[in-house]
Amino acid sequence: MEFYEIKEDALLLTKTKFKTFGAGVPSTPKESKQAALIDGFVELEINRSFPSIQLVVSENVKSTLIIDDKEILLYELAGDYEPVTISIQTISLWDMLLKGECL
């Protein structure tokens, strides 16, 4: 699991949570300020900013985006193993209402 905040038109990765260290997971990430074992999860504080996030959606892992307790099931919206980009955009009310440009 990854946790992000919106900061200055970017996505700030604040922390990650995972069950175990393994392939592709750094054991001592340079960006991490703190690592802790909480409720069976390894938690790392990261605090790294990204202009966008690219991920590959997987039905197997049930790729899900959660915003303010609202779950968006990406694996139901995109094809299995389809790449998705998440970014911050300012959309006018006009575009949202008349053009249907919203989440």
Secondary structure, DSSP 4 states (H G I P E B T S, - for coil): -EEEEEETTEEEEEEEEESS--TT--SS-TT-S-EEEETTEEEEEEEEEESEEEEE--TTTT-EEEETTEEEEHHHHS-TT-EEEEE-----HHHHHHS----
